[in-house]
Amino acid sequence: MIDFAIIGAQKAATTYVHRLIESSEEIYIPRGEVRAFESPHYENGGVEKISQICISGAGKLTGVKRPDYLYRDEVISRLKENNPDIKLIAVLRDPVSRFISAYYHLMKLGFIPIKDLNLGIQSIFNGEYKSRYKKSEELLEYGLYGKWLS
């Protein structure tokens, strides 16, 4: 059983929090992000993967990290269903700073075109990117913390 999950905003230092937590002798948290509760991973043996993670952490508090879990309703219900007493550690960041950092990150990875920040923001707000660059929708949506935390 998983004791806790680190979730949160993009570019909000969840990896830093992960590193701090994993330095404890009493806690086991696998390196990297665990996608087991997201589709299609969940339907393709995600719970079994979590069982293996828990075996590796036997006798310790066990956790996983995946910031994107915050933005997926089905993931939170799956986490709770399979781990009724799970605690969530939500790592957030000023939404404007997060937006800017995520904008450059998506541009660097090729998910949105290389464009000056101010022009890119206009393209996002006026819907120019919506059909062609699906990831651009996350830039605004992922800053709505109240919506997702409720």
N, CA and C atoms as a LAMMPS dump frame, in Angstrom:
ITEM: TIMESTEP
0
ITEM: NUMBER OF ATOMS
450
ITEM: BOX BOUNDS ff ff ff
-5.0000000000000000e+02 5.0000000000000000e+02
-5.0000000000000000e+02 5.0000000000000000e+02
-5.0000000000000000e+02 5.0000000000000000e+02
ITEM: ATOMS id mol type element x y z
1 1 1 N 0.825 -1.172 0
2 1 2 C 0 0 0
3 1 3 C 0.88 1.25 0
4 2 1 N 0.47 2.238 -0.758
5 2 2 C 1.21 3.495 -0.83
6 2 3 C 0.728 4.402 0.302
7 3 1 N 1.681 4.993 1.005
8 3 2 C 1.348 5.878 2.113
9 3 3 C 1.127 7.319 1.658
10 4 1 N 1.874 7.741 0.616
11 4 2 C 1.747 9.124 0.171
12 4 3 C 2.089 9.244 -1.307
13 5 1 N 1.593 10.328 -1.914
14 5 2 C 1.917 10.642 -3.304
15 5 3 C 2.242 12.124 -3.389
16 6 1 N 3.321 12.43 -4.082
17 6 2 C 3.679 13.822 -4.346
18 6 3 C 3.047 14.19 -5.682
19 7 1 N 2.158 15.165 -5.646
20 7 2 C 1.491 15.651 -6.843
21 7 3 C 1.752 17.15 -6.93
22 8 1 N 1.385 17.781 -8.028
23 8 2 C 1.525 19.223 -8.027
24 8 3 C 1.65 19.879 -9.371
25 9 1 N 2.054 21.113 -9.312
26 9 2 C 2.167 21.943 -10.504
27 9 3 C 3.409 21.593 -11.302
28 10 1 N 3.3 21.829 -12.617
29 10 2 C 4.468 21.679 -13.472
30 10 3 C 5.525 22.696 -13.031
31 11 1 N 6.765 22.293 -13.088
32 11 2 C 7.875 23.199 -12.823
33 11 3 C 7.768 23.853 -11.439
34 12 1 N 7.36 23.064 -10.437
35 12 2 C 7.163 23.6 -9.089
36 12 3 C 8.104 22.982 -8.061
37 13 1 N 9.129 22.286 -8.493
38 13 2 C 10.141 21.701 -7.608
39 13 3 C 9.688 20.404 -6.939
40 14 1 N 8.812 19.64 -7.589
41 14 2 C 8.434 18.343 -7.032
42 14 3 C 9.634 17.404 -6.976
43 15 1 N 10.538 17.525 -7.928
44 15 2 C 11.741 16.679 -7.91
45 15 3 C 12.607 17.018 -6.699
46 16 1 N 12.693 18.275 -6.359
47 16 2 C 13.443 18.686 -5.178
48 16 3 C 12.821 18.095 -3.912
49 17 1 N 11.499 18.188 -3.801
50 17 2 C 10.797 17.612 -2.649
51 17 3 C 11.037 16.101 -2.603
52 18 1 N 10.973 15.459 -3.758
53 18 2 C 11.237 14.018 -3.863
54 18 3 C 12.621 13.69 -3.302
55 19 1 N 13.622 14.438 -3.708
56 19 2 C 14.998 14.184 -3.245
57 19 3 C 15.138 14.374 -1.742
58 20 1 N 14.471 15.382 -1.204
59 20 2 C 14.518 15.586 0.248
60 20 3 C 13.891 14.406 0.983
61 21 1 N 12.744 13.963 0.508
62 21 2 C 12.03 12.866 1.165
63 21 3 C 12.802 11.562 1.064
64 22 1 N 13.366 11.27 -0.105
65 22 2 C 14.048 9.992 -0.285
66 22 3 C 15.343 9.901 0.517
67 23 1 N 15.817 11.019 1.033
68 23 2 C 17.045 10.976 1.843
69 23 3 C 16.805 10.366 3.221
70 24 1 N 15.547 10.185 3.603
71 24 2 C 15.217 9.577 4.891
72 24 3 C 15.364 8.06 4.822
73 25 1 N 15.928 7.497 5.857
74 25 2 C 16.083 6.037 5.958
75 25 3 C 14.742 5.33 6.165
76 26 1 N 13.75 6.079 6.619
77 26 2 C 12.453 5.49 6.965
78 26 3 C 11.441 5.538 5.814
79 27 1 N 11.87 6.077 4.673
80 27 2 C 10.946 6.27 3.547
81 27 3 C 11.513 5.624 2.294
82 28 1 N 10.623 4.964 1.549
83 28 2 C 10.995 4.44 0.233
84 28 3 C 10.142 5.135 -0.824
85 29 1 N 10.801 5.714 -1.791
86 29 2 C 10.114 6.324 -2.926
87 29 3 C 10.979 6.06 -4.164
88 30 1 N 10.419 5.399 -5.171
89 30 2 C 11.23 5.075 -6.346
90 30 3 C 11.663 6.333 -7.095
91 31 1 N 12.785 6.231 -7.767
92 31 2 C 13.27 7.345 -8.591
93 31 3 C 12.312 7.584 -9.744
94 32 1 N 12.236 8.811 -10.175
95 32 2 C 11.408 9.136 -11.329
96 32 3 C 9.939 9.217 -10.985
97 33 1 N 9.159 9.418 -12.017
98 33 2 C 7.716 9.555 -11.852
99 33 3 C 7.029 8.221 -12.089
100 34 1 N 6.03 7.933 -11.293
101 34 2 C 5.278 6.682 -11.382
102 34 3 C 3.944 6.977 -12.058
103 35 1 N 3.769 6.444 -13.25
104 35 2 C 2.564 6.703 -14.043
105 35 3 C 1.489 5.619 -13.865
106 36 1 N 1.653 4.756 -12.919
107 36 2 C 0.828 3.552 -12.778
108 36 3 C -0.673 3.822 -12.678
109 37 1 N -1.074 4.96 -12.163
110 37 2 C -2.501 5.226 -11.98
111 37 3 C -3.128 5.989 -13.147
112 38 1 N -2.324 6.317 -14.148
113 38 2 C -2.821 6.996 -15.347
114 38 3 C -3.169 5.973 -16.414
115 39 1 N -4.115 6.333 -17.256
116 39 2 C -4.404 5.488 -18.417
117 39 3 C -3.311 5.742 -19.458
118 40 1 N -2.893 4.756 -20.193
119 40 2 C -3.317 3.357 -20.219
120 40 3 C -2.546 2.472 -19.236
121 41 1 N -1.63 3.059 -18.465
122 41 2 C -0.811 2.268 -17.54
123 41 3 C -1.666 1.532 -16.512
124 42 1 N -2.682 2.211 -16.003
125 42 2 C -3.534 1.617 -14.979
126 42 3 C -4.213 0.353 -15.495
127 43 1 N -4.773 0.446 -16.684
128 43 2 C -5.475 -0.698 -17.275
129 43 3 C -4.509 -1.811 -17.692
130 44 1 N -3.259 -1.469 -17.869
131 44 2 C -2.255 -2.45 -18.305
132 44 3 C -1.332 -2.888 -17.174
133 45 1 N -1.888 -3.089 -15.994
134 45 2 C -1.104 -3.642 -14.891
135 45 3 C -0.507 -2.631 -13.943
136 46 1 N -1.052 -1.445 -13.893
137 46 2 C -0.518 -0.421 -13.005
138 46 3 C -0.552 -0.809 -11.539
139 47 1 N -1.628 -1.446 -11.103
140 47 2 C -1.75 -1.832 -9.697
141 47 3 C -0.691 -2.877 -9.343
142 48 1 N -0.412 -3.788 -10.266
143 48 2 C 0.637 -4.793 -10.02
144 48 3 C 2 -4.114 -9.881
145 49 1 N 2.237 -3.087 -10.699
146 49 2 C 3.503 -2.351 -10.6
147 49 3 C 3.61 -1.696 -9.224
148 50 1 N 2.508 -1.152 -8.737
149 50 2 C 2.502 -0.534 -7.414
150 50 3 C 2.792 -1.578 -6.34
151 51 1 N 2.27 -2.79 -6.503
152 51 2 C 2.551 -3.872 -5.55
153 51 3 C 4.042 -4.138 -5.474
154 52 1 N 4.725 -4.119 -6.617
155 52 2 C 6.176 -4.328 -6.642
156 52 3 C 6.901 -3.184 -5.94
157 53 1 N 6.41 -1.962 -6.149
158 53 2 C 7.011 -0.811 -5.477
159 53 3 C 6.873 -0.964 -3.967
160 54 1 N 5.713 -1.401 -3.528
161 54 2 C 5.471 -1.561 -2.088
162 54 3 C 6.336 -2.658 -1.491
163 55 1 N 6.569 -3.729 -2.24
164 55 2 C 7.459 -4.797 -1.765
165 55 3 C 8.866 -4.245 -1.589
166 56 1 N 9.313 -3.41 -2.546
167 56 2 C 10.654 -2.814 -2.446
168 56 3 C 10.788 -1.938 -1.214
169 57 1 N 9.675 -1.339 -0.792
170 57 2 C 9.717 -0.454 0.363
171 57 3 C 9.216 -1.083 1.641
172 58 1 N 9.162 -2.4 1.691
173 58 2 C 8.622 -3.102 2.864
174 58 3 C 9.246 -2.578 4.156
175 59 1 N 8.402 -2.286 5.128
176 59 2 C 8.859 -1.81 6.424
177 59 3 C 9.109 -0.315 6.482
178 60 1 N 8.923 0.378 5.374
179 60 2 C 9.134 1.819 5.331
180 60 3 C 7.853 2.502 4.852
181 61 1 N 7.759 3.781 5.131
182 61 2 C 6.709 4.569 4.497
183 61 3 C 7.004 4.558 2.999
184 62 1 N 5.99 4.336 2.196
185 62 2 C 6.197 4.208 0.759
186 62 3 C 5.412 5.286 0.022
187 63 1 N 6.085 5.91 -0.934
188 63 2 C 5.438 6.957 -1.698
189 63 3 C 5.773 6.904 -3.165
190 64 1 N 5.053 7.692 -3.936
191 64 2 C 5.301 7.85 -5.366
192 64 3 C 5.244 9.333 -5.689
193 65 1 N 5.848 9.686 -6.833
194 65 2 C 5.804 11.07 -7.291
195 65 3 C 5.317 11.111 -8.73
196 66 1 N 4.362 11.981 -8.986
197 66 2 C 3.901 12.25 -10.35
198 66 3 C 3.084 13.538 -10.293
199 67 1 N 3.714 14.683 -10.601
200 67 2 C 2.992 15.948 -10.531
201 67 3 C 1.68 15.945 -11.319
202 68 1 N 1.661 15.337 -12.49
203 68 2 C 0.466 15.34 -13.335
204 68 3 C -0.745 14.668 -12.694
205 69 1 N -0.554 13.891 -11.646
206 69 2 C -1.702 13.279 -10.97
207 69 3 C -2.691 14.337 -10.49
208 70 1 N -2.213 15.528 -10.175
209 70 2 C -3.092 16.591 -9.707
210 70 3 C -4.192 16.898 -10.714
211 71 1 N -3.894 16.772 -11.99
212 71 2 C -4.802 17.229 -13.042
213 71 3 C -5.644 16.117 -13.652
214 72 1 N -5.697 14.988 -13.028
215 72 2 C -6.435 13.868 -13.595
216 72 3 C -7.397 13.315 -12.551
217 73 1 N -8.684 13.626 -12.729
218 73 2 C -9.7 13.192 -11.767
219 73 3 C -9.688 11.685 -11.556
220 74 1 N -9.555 10.929 -12.633
221 74 2 C -9.584 9.464 -12.512
222 74 3 C -8.405 8.945 -11.696
223 75 1 N -7.291 9.629 -11.743
224 75 2 C -6.106 9.189 -11.002
225 75 3 C -6.33 9.33 -9.503
226 76 1 N -6.867 10.454 -9.076
227 76 2 C -7.094 10.669 -7.647
228 76 3 C -8.058 9.614 -7.103
229 77 1 N -9.12 9.301 -7.849
230 77 2 C -10.059 8.273 -7.375
231 77 3 C -9.398 6.892 -7.367
232 78 1 N -8.536 6.618 -8.329
233 78 2 C -7.818 5.333 -8.351
234 78 3 C -6.839 5.24 -7.19
235 79 1 N -6.143 6.317 -6.914
236 79 2 C -5.222 6.326 -5.768
237 79 3 C -5.979 6.01 -4.487
238 80 1 N -7.1 6.683 -4.29
239 80 2 C -7.895 6.509 -3.07
240 80 3 C -8.499 5.11 -2.985
241 81 1 N -8.968 4.6 -4.12
242 81 2 C -9.571 3.264 -4.155
243 81 3 C -8.566 2.185 -3.769
244 82 1 N -7.346 2.307 -4.246
245 82 2 C -6.321 1.301 -3.991
246 82 3 C -5.502 1.564 -2.732
247 83 1 N -5.601 2.765 -2.193
248 83 2 C -4.834 3.162 -1.006
249 83 3 C -5.703 4.095 -0.167
250 84 1 N -6.685 3.541 0.556
251 84 2 C -7.689 4.373 1.233
252 84 3 C -7.128 5.413 2.205
253 85 1 N -5.971 5.168 2.772
254 85 2 C -5.408 6.102 3.755
255 85 3 C -4.285 6.96 3.18
256 86 1 N -4.179 7.03 1.876
257 86 2 C -3.083 7.768 1.241
258 86 3 C -3.129 9.253 1.596
259 87 1 N -1.965 9.838 1.744
260 87 2 C -1.821 11.273 1.974
261 87 3 C -1.241 11.874 0.689
262 88 1 N -1.741 13.036 0.31
263 88 2 C -1.244 13.723 -0.876
264 88 3 C -0.399 14.913 -0.454
265 89 1 N 0.764 15.037 -1.062
266 89 2 C 1.63 16.19 -0.856
267 89 3 C 1.551 16.997 -2.149
268 90 1 N 0.862 18.127 -2.096
269 90 2 C 0.682 18.969 -3.281
270 90 3 C 1.724 20.083 -3.265
271 91 1 N 2.575 20.096 -4.275
272 91 2 C 3.608 21.112 -4.407
273 91 3 C 3.137 22.089 -5.481
274 92 1 N 2.944 23.342 -5.093
275 92 2 C 2.422 24.35 -6.007
276 92 3 C 3.43 25.477 -6.194
277 93 1 N 3.15 26.327 -7.136
278 93 2 C 4.015 27.453 -7.452
279 93 3 C 3.129 28.603 -7.912
280 94 1 N 3.601 29.824 -7.747
281 94 2 C 2.862 30.953 -8.266
282 94 3 C 2.413 30.623 -9.69
283 95 1 N 1.112 30.708 -9.984
284 95 2 C 0.61 30.257 -11.282
285 95 3 C 1.185 30.997 -12.49
286 96 1 N 1.51 32.27 -12.329
287 96 2 C 2.077 33.012 -13.457
288 96 3 C 3.507 32.542 -13.73
289 97 1 N 4.299 32.397 -12.682
290 97 2 C 5.667 31.888 -12.846
291 97 3 C 5.651 30.475 -13.426
292 98 1 N 4.701 29.662 -12.954
293 98 2 C 4.586 28.303 -13.469
294 98 3 C 4.24 28.314 -14.948
295 99 1 N 3.309 29.169 -15.33
296 99 2 C 2.913 29.288 -16.729
297 99 3 C 4.116 29.625 -17.604
298 100 1 N 4.876 30.637 -17.206
299 100 2 C 6.021 31.075 -17.998
300 100 3 C 7.056 29.964 -18.114
301 101 1 N 7.366 29.327 -16.996
302 101 2 C 8.34 28.236 -17.011
303 101 3 C 7.858 27.074 -17.876
304 102 1 N 6.587 26.716 -17.737
305 102 2 C 6.029 25.62 -18.534
306 102 3 C 5.97 25.995 -20.009
307 103 1 N 5.707 27.264 -20.309
308 103 2 C 5.69 27.733 -21.7
309 103 3 C 7.041 27.467 -22.36
310 104 1 N 8.11 27.888 -21.701
311 104 2 C 9.446 27.676 -22.262
312 104 3 C 9.795 26.186 -22.337
313 105 1 N 9.343 25.434 -21.351
314 105 2 C 9.591 23.989 -21.335
315 105 3 C 8.913 23.314 -22.533
316 106 1 N 7.649 23.633 -22.777
317 106 2 C 6.932 23.046 -23.918
318 106 3 C 7.529 23.489 -25.243
319 107 1 N 8.003 24.714 -25.29
320 107 2 C 8.652 25.21 -26.503
321 107 3 C 9.956 24.446 -26.74
322 108 1 N 10.732 24.26 -25.688
323 108 2 C 11.997 23.537 -25.779
324 108 3 C 11.785 22.103 -26.267
325 109 1 N 10.701 21.466 -25.816
326 109 2 C 10.417 20.082 -26.194
327 109 3 C 9.694 19.962 -27.538
328 110 1 N 9.357 21.086 -28.156
329 110 2 C 8.725 21.066 -29.464
330 110 3 C 7.211 20.881 -29.443
331 111 1 N 6.582 21.043 -28.281
332 111 2 C 5.129 20.888 -28.187
333 111 3 C 4.379 22.141 -28.629
334 112 1 N 5.053 23.274 -28.617
335 112 2 C 4.497 24.514 -29.139
336 112 3 C 5.598 25.186 -29.948
337 113 1 N 5.232 26.062 -30.884
338 113 2 C 6.257 26.696 -31.728
339 113 3 C 7.122 27.686 -30.946
340 114 1 N 8.301 27.903 -31.453
341 114 2 C 9.201 28.889 -30.854
342 114 3 C 8.663 30.271 -31.203
343 115 1 N 8.279 30.976 -30.158
344 115 2 C 7.655 32.281 -30.344
345 115 3 C 7.877 33.099 -29.085
346 116 1 N 8.106 34.375 -29.237
347 116 2 C 8.243 35.283 -28.107
348 116 3 C 7.101 35.036 -27.115
349 117 1 N 7.41 35.102 -25.844
350 117 2 C 6.432 34.824 -24.799
351 117 3 C 5.14 35.626 -24.974
352 118 1 N 5.248 36.938 -25.178
353 118 2 C 4.046 37.774 -25.3
354 118 3 C 3.211 37.382 -26.513
355 119 1 N 3.859 37.066 -27.622
356 119 2 C 3.122 36.642 -28.81
357 119 3 C 2.524 35.251 -28.611
358 120 1 N 3.279 34.384 -27.947
359 120 2 C 2.785 33.041 -27.667
360 120 3 C 1.568 33.055 -26.756
361 121 1 N 1.606 33.912 -25.74
362 121 2 C 0.46 34.037 -24.834
363 121 3 C -0.777 34.495 -25.614
364 122 1 N -0.595 35.446 -26.503
365 122 2 C -1.721 35.895 -27.333
366 122 3 C -2.273 34.741 -28.166
367 123 1 N -1.383 33.93 -28.734
368 123 2 C -1.811 32.785 -29.549
369 123 3 C -2.581 31.766 -28.716
370 124 1 N -2.184 31.608 -27.479
371 124 2 C -2.88 30.671 -26.586
372 124 3 C -4.248 31.228 -26.206
373 125 1 N -4.285 32.485 -25.775
374 125 2 C -5.546 33.089 -25.33
375 125 3 C -6.567 33.241 -26.454
376 126 1 N -6.105 33.509 -27.664
377 126 2 C -7.081 33.677 -28.743
378 126 3 C -7.408 32.363 -29.456
379 127 1 N -6.855 31.255 -28.962
380 127 2 C -7.229 29.936 -29.471
381 127 3 C -6.491 29.466 -30.71
382 128 1 N -5.491 30.208 -31.164
383 128 2 C -4.74 29.818 -32.37
384 128 3 C -4.058 28.456 -32.22
385 129 1 N -3.605 28.131 -31.029
386 129 2 C -2.853 26.89 -30.815
387 129 3 C -3.743 25.684 -30.533
388 130 1 N -4.986 25.93 -30.16
389 130 2 C -5.849 24.892 -29.607
390 130 3 C -5.917 23.612 -30.444
391 131 1 N -6.163 23.711 -31.716
392 131 2 C -6.329 22.495 -32.529
393 131 3 C -5.002 21.867 -32.923
394 132 1 N -3.994 22.66 -33.118
395 132 2 C -2.718 22.124 -33.618
396 132 3 C -1.734 21.724 -32.517
397 133 1 N -1.773 22.426 -31.393
398 133 2 C -0.822 22.192 -30.308
399 133 3 C -1.589 21.869 -29.034
400 134 1 N -2.004 20.619 -28.884
401 134 2 C -2.866 20.184 -27.772
402 134 3 C -2.27 20.499 -26.4
403 135 1 N -0.968 20.353 -26.263
404 135 2 C -0.323 20.6 -24.969
405 135 3 C -0.471 22.051 -24.521
406 136 1 N -0.69 22.963 -25.468
407 136 2 C -0.817 24.376 -25.1
408 136 3 C -2.002 24.611 -24.172
409 137 1 N -3.031 23.771 -24.26
410 137 2 C -4.198 23.911 -23.391
411 137 3 C -3.823 23.697 -21.924
412 138 1 N -2.826 22.865 -21.682
413 138 2 C -2.386 22.594 -20.311
414 138 3 C -1.812 23.833 -19.644
415 139 1 N -1.244 24.723 -20.429
416 139 2 C -0.595 25.896 -19.848
417 139 3 C -1.55 26.697 -18.975
418 140 1 N -2.753 26.897 -19.427
419 140 2 C -3.743 27.626 -18.621
420 140 3 C -4.429 26.704 -17.625
421 141 1 N -4.858 25.557 -18.099
422 141 2 C -5.636 24.625 -17.28
423 141 3 C -4.866 24.191 -16.033
424 142 1 N -3.578 23.962 -16.161
425 142 2 C -2.787 23.478 -15.034
426 142 3 C -2.525 24.548 -13.979
427 143 1 N -2.898 25.772 -14.248
428 143 2 C -2.747 26.83 -13.257
429 143 3 C -3.999 27.043 -12.416
430 144 1 N -5.041 26.289 -12.701
431 144 2 C -6.303 26.426 -11.965
432 144 3 C -6.291 25.513 -10.732
433 145 1 N -5.424 25.802 -9.799
434 145 2 C -5.197 24.931 -8.654
435 145 3 C -6.465 24.642 -7.857
436 146 1 N -7.282 25.661 -7.646
437 146 2 C -8.512 25.471 -6.87
438 146 3 C -9.417 24.433 -7.486
439 147 1 N -9.536 24.465 -8.783
440 147 2 C -10.366 23.489 -9.493
441 147 3 C -9.879 22.064 -9.232
442 148 1 N -8.594 21.87 -9.344
443 148 2 C -8.033 20.52 -9.242
444 148 3 C -7.91 20.035 -7.805
445 149 1 N -7.609 20.919 -6.9
446 149 2 C -7.468 20.496 -5.51
447 149 3 C -8.813 20.163 -4.873
448 150 1 N -9.888 20.779 -5.365
449 150 2 C -11.198 20.456 -4.783
450 150 3 C -11.597 19.034 -5.136
